[in-house]
Every structure is written in C-alpha cells, then in structure tokens.
Amino acid sequence: MKSCLFICLLLIGVKIQAQQAHFKAVDFHKADSIAALYKGESIKNLPLLAYNLTTSLPTKVEQFRAIYIWVSTNIENDYWSYRKNKYKREKLQKDSLALLQWNRTFRAKVFRTLLREKKTVCTGYAYLIKTLASLADIECKIIDGYGRSVNTNVGTSSIPNHSWNAVKLNGRWYLCDATWSSGEIHKPANKFIHDYNDGYFLANPTLFVQNHYPLDTTWVLMDKKPTFTDFLNAPLVYKHAFSEDITPIKPQKMHTQIIKGEALVLLVKAPVTVNIQDISLELVKNGNSRVITPYIYPTNKGLLQIKYPFPKTGFYDVHLKIGQHYITTYTVSVRKK
C-alpha cells in the first residue's frame, strides 16, 4: 500500500495491448525450475539472489519469469499489516500531514518485516519485483493505484490501495501483480495460503484493468482507456477469470435492468479450451441461490454469448461460473412490463 503519490515516469515508447500471449513460444519450465531450486533463499543479499535466479537463463523474459515466480511463491501476504494500514489510511485521509507521517512509518515497518519474515503487503511485493528485475538489467516500474474486490471500490472509491508492476520486455510494456499471483487469505482463519495464479503474470490489459486502475492512466496500456467511473461500476472479476483467461466484454456495467421475460445477455471472450458444458449461472435472490444452465452461442468473432431469460421479477446477484469457479458477478433488477 503506497501513499497517494504520482510517480513521474518516462512514458515515451510505451506500447499497448501487450500480454502473455506474445510469449507462447517461450518454454518457461527452466525458469520455473530455477525459481523452485532457490526456494527459501534469503532476501538479505538481493544482488546474489538476482544472479542465482537469472544467470543461466538466455532471455530477459525467462529471467523475469524466474524472478516473478520466486517472489510470488516465497513471499507471504501480511494480512494483518494490510488491515491495519487500510484502517489508518482511511481514518487519516482528511489529514494530509498525519497521513504522510503514517505512510513513512508504515513503509519502514513493511520493509523491516519483509527482510525479517518474508511477509509483506503489495508495496513490498512490487518493490521486490522491481529491485530484482533492475539488478538483472530489466526495466521495471512500480505502479500505484486502485485494486478492486468484493469489498473495495465497488460503486464508490476508496483511497488508492494497491501497487503492482509494469515490466519492459522486447520493447513492450507488460503488467503483472505478484501480490495477487501469490495466493489468498483464508478468511475463516485469517491465514495466508500460497496458491500461485499465473493469470496475473504479463496479464491481458483488457482483463487487468477490470480490477487494477492506475493513478497514471498511461499504465492501463490500452488505446481506449476506461474512465475511473467505468472501473468502479464494472462487473466484479475474480481470480479464476485470470487463470482461465476469460474476459467479460458486455455488459460493461455491473448492474443491469431488464423487464420480466427479457434475457440477460453476457458476452465473454474465452479460450477454445473452455468446455461450454462447464459454464453455468448462479442466481441469488433474497439469500436463496440456484444454479441454472444458460443458453450459450459461440459468435463469429470468437466470443461466447450467454443468455438467460428471467421469468420472475426481483433483484438478483448473477454469478458466471466455470465448473465450481466464480468468474464474474453482475446484479440484475427484473421489473414488470
């Protein structure tokens, strides 16, 4: 969590619509194996760690892959520090001097905890990725902005609450988020569980912007940039959208109003590996949920059109699922004619 600082960046030469697909021909097995070989290594000597992770890899993308995998699988998300920082920053957001002092104090604590315990918040992940990449002569930036989840930045904005990275490979800029790749907090026990998600590595900008909005919108890396209001009101997108490479296209807003008997129509971009028979909608109304099989039509543009006509009025949460995994959520108001 960084303070609301705009970072002055050299933006000339930023390329757009870069994503992991550009490196489909690259075999990352060696990079992943090297990251695994050095599992548990100390971070008190970062030049040595960067050397060990990258020296035997021939390309910059493989070197960055080894760094990214190592950070994502060796650093633990410090949930309690995140909660404390969130509470303090929200409390002090109208007192700029007190907020600045808190940010300085908290940053120092973040890096002490990172070095001592290998636990951190998003700022620490982004710092470690940038530092190791720079030691390997790979250009990398820390991007500050807004992360969106079920409880944050839905409809209304919070203060900036997240940091991630942009990395330059083969003359193009790519986006990645080692914090969200690393795993998740198991809420009942408030315990972090490592569960690597490759979808945030060199992510698709169109999908990435649905839950990452940078303070400097150059780092959206898209020709047509959504506004901050678009970001706040978009459908909720979950981690399995990234791991399955599924991008919601329409509706662009989370909330939709339709008439009884009218169909909700979703348009998503999905890889051919997705089995249409695994797609379902979970409808939640008044705390009661049921899973239905929608009508699904592949389009001539490589998209999937998903339709379900609502026979009854009411307010619904609509979850798009692949198997047991939640992909995205919409809300639907169904009214009488």
Secondary structure, DSSP 8 states (H G I E B T S, - for coil): ---S-------TT--SS--GGGGTT---HHHHHHHHHTTT--SS-HHHHHHHHHTT-SSHHHHHHHHHHHHHHH-EE-HHHHHHHHHHHHHHTT-HHHHHHHHHHHHHHHHHHHHHHSEE-HHHHHHHHHHHHHHTT--EEEEEEEE-BTTBSSSS--S--EEEEEEEETTEEEEE-HHHHHEEEETTTTEEEE---GGGTTB-HHHHTTTEEESSGGGG--SS---HHHHHHS-EE-HHHHHTT-EEEE-SSSEEEEETT-EEEEEEE--TTS-GGGEEEEEEETTEEEEE--EEEE-TTSEEEEEEE--S-EEEEEEEEETTEEEEEEEEEEE--
